[in-house]
């Protein structure tokens, strides 16, 4: 029995290692029904930009709010405000900044850095 | 015997470990769920992503960016979502400034819908219109049709417009006066039949009002058919796409010669340059 137990533990360790290898590397879980909140950060950024553009085209604030709530249910305007400020600070595309500021304004989430972009057409 | 027991212990432990490892890797701590890509989005979110790409393209006009945003998405999803967006926008009567670039994006991505055809074939209104190939061997522009009613209802068309009124006929079969419009594409070759065009936005305007209809919503009559109800005594103007440039103006309900009916008007509009000039006679 003293010899069997170490072998069983060794087998267990090898099995666990094999299971992790299969489960994480060789055959990982592939999610196919994800939500925008689970997108990679660069895609989340694109998503916010596109929601702002869609608001500019359709003028549907509720639709924009609902889409943004998929990213941040508590504060839907936060992704817009943060991205607008980032792009303003980094000198991003003028069109992107204006559409974001336009939406931020509609959502009551403007900040001082957005002031130069308020009131214009994207 | 000891050797066999040791092997069984090792194998049993390994199997148990494998099961535990898979449970941990698949269920307890699966591979990063927070770095997914748009192609893994749930179907409704994926379609919304595609709609958003199209709307963003309308704002920035950056085709390369739009295509990059659509990378990895199944082509059939992209095409279905864009076709649905275009059709819904056409029904909503979105202006040509929206429909034209949207149709161009969709066309580039392999989408073909009836509503797109009109915007892909229509040059944008700009001074470059003079480059439109206008010279036709036909000696006379197609005069819109004469009806038995002497009043000149059809205003002359600007020669560069792709829409032409082919005929205007009074119809005395309905009790409520209507404007019945048939829109069709000109045949590409002489002898071919014109093709009915669904998805074309028509505007009926009158002093103090406007109404909009889209062809193809009553395919049992004709795929290129749409109608409006007319009020007697009101001068109407009919436009295609946008209410700004009427094809017909001063269109009013006229009494039929027989009976007590107020006549309806049936208008046939053709889009595109015909191989030969073709006129239909009005009848009453």
Interface residues (C-beta under 8 A of the other chain):
Chain A: X3 X4 X5 X7 X8 X9 X10 X11 X12 X13 X14 X15 X16 X17 X18 X19 X20 X21 X22 X23 X24 X28 X29 X30 X31 X32 X33 X34 X35 X36 X38 X39 X40 X41 X43 X46 X47 X49 X50 X51 X53 X54 X56 X57 X58 X67 X70 X93 X95 X96 X99 X122
Chain B: X2 X5 X6 X7 X9 X10 X11 X12 X13 X14 X15 X16 X17 X18 X19 X20 X21 X22 X23 X24 X25 X26 X30 X31 X33 X34 X35 X36 X37 X38 X40 X41 X42 X43 X45 X48 X49 X51 X52 X53 X55 X56 X58 X59 X60 X69 X98
